[in-house]
Amino acid sequence: MRTLKEAKVVFIDWSGVVSDDRRPVYEANARMIESKGFQRSTFEEWLRQAKGNPVDLFRSLGIPCTEAELYTQYQQVFPQVRNEGIRPIAYPEALPFLKNVSESRRVIVVSSHPTPFLREEAIEYGVDRYLHAVHGSELKKAQAIVRALKNERIRPHEAIFVGDMTHDIYAGHEARVRTIGVTTGYHPRETLAVALPYLIVDSLAELQTHL
C-alpha cells in the first residue's frame, strides 16, 4: 500500500475514536477503585494514567485484582453509571466518517470495551449498519487484528488501524498494519507521537481527507 487511499480494511478502536466515553469510564473506574479501599483520582489525573483497559490500570496502581473479577465488576458498574445519566456520546464526525468509509472498505471494530456495551452504543449512535464486524472485549488487540486479517483474507499492508492510545499504535505495529493516531480520545498528540504512528490526526473528519 503506497498511500492510505489503497487500504481495503479499516480497523478502528471504539472508545476515544467513535465513542467519547471518557467521563462514564472514569466514573466506573473511580467507583471500582474506591470499592477496593483506594482513593479516586481526579478526572485529569486519571486521563494521564489511562491504560488500554481496567486490568492494566488497576495493576499500575498496585491494586490487587484478577482479570475475571475486574471485568465482572466493570460490567456491573458501567451500566449503573450510564443509567445515572453519565453516558457515552458519539463524536459528531463518527457517523459520516463510518458511512463514507464503509461504502468502499470494510470497517472492523477492535476494542477492549465490553462487546454488549459496544453493540448497544453502535445501535444508539446509528452506526451499526456501517460496521463489517465487531470485536469487543479484546485485551490483546494485535492478536484480534491478525485473526481478522486471516478471516478477511487481507494482507497487513492492505489495512490500517485507527486508535487514540499508544497501546493501539503498538498493537498495530505488532500486527504489521499502518497505524493512525487520533487525538480526540484518551492520549494527546505528544503521547501518541512516542509510539510512532504512520499519521496523527485531530479528528475522523481529518482522517477522511487522507482516505
C-alpha positions as CSV (number, residue, x, y, z in Angstrom):
1,M,0.0,0.0,0.0
2,R,1.6,3.2,-1.2
3,T,-1.0,5.5,0.3
4,L,-3.8,5.2,2.8
5,K,-6.3,5.5,-0.1
6,E,-5.4,2.0,-1.1
7,A,-6.5,0.5,2.3
8,K,-9.1,-2.3,1.9
9,V,-9.8,-2.7,5.6
10,V,-10.1,0.0,8.3
11,F,-9.7,-1.4,11.8
12,I,-10.9,1.1,14.3
13,D,-10.9,1.4,18.1
14,W,-14.2,2.4,19.7
15,S,-13.5,4.3,22.9
16,G,-12.0,7.7,22.2
17,V,-12.4,7.3,18.5
18,V,-16.0,6.6,17.7
19,S,-17.4,7.0,21.2
20,D,-16.5,9.6,23.7
21,D,-16.9,7.6,26.9
22,R,-14.2,9.1,28.9
23,R,-16.5,10.5,31.6
24,P,-18.5,7.3,32.2
25,V,-15.4,5.1,32.1
26,Y,-13.7,7.4,34.6
27,E,-16.6,7.3,36.9
28,A,-16.9,3.5,36.7
29,N,-13.2,3.1,37.3
30,A,-13.3,5.5,40.2
31,R,-16.1,3.6,41.9
32,M,-14.3,0.4,41.4
33,I,-11.1,1.8,42.9
34,E,-13.0,3.1,45.9
35,S,-14.5,-0.3,46.4
36,K,-11.0,-1.7,46.9
37,G,-10.3,0.9,49.6
38,F,-8.3,3.2,47.5
39,Q,-8.9,6.9,46.8
40,R,-10.2,8.0,43.4
41,S,-8.0,10.4,41.4
42,T,-9.3,13.5,39.6
43,F,-10.5,13.1,36.0
44,E,-7.4,14.9,34.7
45,E,-5.1,12.7,36.8
46,W,-6.9,9.6,35.6
47,L,-6.6,10.6,32.0
48,R,-2.8,11.0,32.4
49,Q,-2.7,7.5,33.9
50,A,-5.1,6.0,31.3
51,K,-4.3,2.4,30.2
52,G,-5.7,0.3,27.5
53,N,-8.1,-1.5,29.9
54,P,-9.1,-1.5,33.6
55,V,-6.8,-4.5,34.3
56,D,-3.7,-2.6,33.3
57,L,-4.8,0.5,35.2
58,F,-5.5,-1.3,38.4
59,R,-2.2,-3.2,38.3
60,S,-0.3,0.0,37.6
61,L,-1.9,1.5,40.7
62,G,-0.9,-1.5,42.8
63,I,-4.5,-2.6,43.3
64,P,-4.8,-6.4,43.6
65,C,-7.3,-7.9,41.2
66,T,-7.9,-10.7,38.7
67,E,-8.9,-10.1,35.1
68,A,-12.2,-12.0,35.6
69,E,-13.1,-10.3,38.8
70,L,-12.4,-6.8,37.3
71,Y,-14.4,-7.3,34.2
72,T,-17.3,-8.8,36.1
73,Q,-17.4,-5.7,38.3
74,Y,-16.9,-3.3,35.4
75,Q,-19.9,-4.9,33.6
76,Q,-22.0,-4.2,36.7
77,V,-20.8,-0.7,37.5
78,F,-20.6,0.8,34.0
79,P,-24.4,0.4,33.3
80,Q,-25.1,1.9,36.7
81,V,-23.1,5.0,35.8
82,R,-24.8,5.2,32.4
83,N,-28.2,4.8,33.9
84,E,-27.5,7.7,36.2
85,G,-27.0,10.0,33.2
86,I,-23.3,9.9,32.8
87,R,-23.5,8.5,29.3
88,P,-21.0,8.0,26.4
89,I,-21.8,10.0,23.3
90,A,-20.7,9.6,19.7
91,Y,-18.2,12.0,18.3
92,P,-20.1,14.3,15.8
93,E,-17.9,13.1,12.8
94,A,-18.2,9.4,13.6
95,L,-21.4,8.7,11.7
96,P,-20.5,10.5,8.5
97,F,-17.0,9.0,8.6
98,L,-18.2,5.4,9.0
99,K,-20.9,5.8,6.4
100,N,-18.4,7.2,3.9
101,V,-15.6,4.7,4.6
102,S,-17.9,1.7,4.6
103,E,-19.0,2.4,1.0
104,S,-15.7,1.3,-0.3
105,R,-13.9,-0.5,2.6
106,R,-14.6,-3.0,5.4
107,V,-14.8,-1.3,8.8
108,I,-13.9,-3.6,11.7
109,V,-14.0,-2.5,15.3
110,V,-11.3,-3.9,17.6
111,S,-11.8,-2.7,21.2
112,S,-11.3,-3.6,24.8
113,H,-14.8,-2.1,25.5
114,P,-17.1,-5.0,26.5
115,T,-18.9,-6.3,23.5
116,P,-22.5,-5.9,24.8
117,F,-22.0,-2.2,25.6
118,L,-20.2,-1.7,22.3
119,R,-23.1,-3.2,20.3
120,E,-25.7,-1.2,22.3
121,E,-23.8,2.0,21.6
122,A,-23.4,1.3,17.9
123,I,-27.1,0.9,17.6
124,E,-27.8,4.0,19.7
125,Y,-25.4,6.0,17.5
126,G,-26.9,4.7,14.3
127,V,-23.6,3.3,13.0
128,D,-24.1,-0.4,13.4
129,R,-25.1,-0.8,9.8
130,Y,-21.7,0.5,8.7
131,L,-19.6,-2.0,10.7
132,H,-18.5,-5.1,8.8
133,A,-17.5,-6.8,12.1
134,V,-17.2,-6.0,15.8
135,H,-14.5,-7.5,18.1
136,G,-15.1,-6.2,21.6
137,S,-13.7,-7.3,25.0
138,E,-10.3,-7.6,23.3
139,L,-7.4,-7.2,25.7
140,K,-4.9,-8.3,23.1
141,K,-5.7,-6.2,20.1
142,A,-2.8,-7.2,17.9
143,Q,-4.0,-10.9,18.0
144,A,-7.5,-9.8,17.2
145,I,-6.3,-7.8,14.2
146,V,-4.2,-10.8,13.0
147,R,-7.1,-13.1,13.3
148,A,-9.4,-10.7,11.4
149,L,-6.8,-10.3,8.6
150,K,-6.7,-14.0,8.2
151,N,-10.5,-14.3,8.2
152,E,-10.9,-11.5,5.7
153,R,-8.1,-12.7,3.5
154,I,-6.4,-9.4,3.7
155,R,-2.6,-8.8,3.9
156,P,-1.3,-6.5,6.6
157,H,-0.2,-3.8,4.2
158,E,-3.8,-3.5,2.9
159,A,-5.2,-2.5,6.3
160,I,-4.9,0.4,8.8
161,F,-5.7,0.6,12.5
162,V,-7.1,3.8,13.9
163,G,-6.7,4.3,17.7
164,D,-6.5,7.0,20.3
165,M,-3.9,5.5,22.7
166,T,-0.3,4.3,22.5
167,H,-1.3,0.7,23.1
168,D,-3.4,0.9,20.0
169,I,-0.4,2.1,18.0
170,Y,1.8,-0.6,19.4
171,A,-0.9,-3.3,18.7
172,G,-1.0,-2.1,15.1
173,H,2.8,-2.3,14.8
174,E,2.7,-5.8,16.2
175,A,0.1,-6.8,13.7
176,R,2.1,-5.1,10.9
177,V,-0.6,-2.7,9.8
178,R,-0.3,1.0,9.3
179,T,-1.4,3.0,12.4
180,I,-3.3,6.2,12.7
181,G,-3.4,8.1,16.0
182,V,-6.5,10.3,16.6
183,T,-6.2,13.0,19.3
184,T,-9.9,13.1,20.3
185,G,-9.6,10.4,23.0
186,Y,-7.5,9.4,25.9
187,H,-4.0,10.3,24.8
188,P,-2.9,13.7,23.5
189,R,-0.8,14.2,20.4
190,E,2.6,14.3,22.2
191,T,1.9,11.0,23.9
192,L,0.7,9.3,20.7
193,A,3.8,10.5,18.9
194,V,6.0,8.5,21.2
195,A,4.5,5.3,19.7
196,L,5.5,6.4,16.2
197,P,2.2,6.1,14.3
198,Y,2.2,6.5,10.5
199,L,-0.1,9.5,10.9
200,I,-1.7,11.6,13.7
201,V,-4.9,13.4,13.0
202,D,-7.1,15.6,15.2
203,S,-10.4,14.1,14.1
204,L,-12.0,11.4,12.0
205,A,-13.0,14.2,9.6
206,E,-9.4,15.0,9.1
207,L,-8.6,11.3,8.5
208,Q,-11.3,11.2,5.9
209,T,-9.2,13.6,3.7
210,H,-6.4,11.0,3.6
211,L,-8.6,8.1,2.6
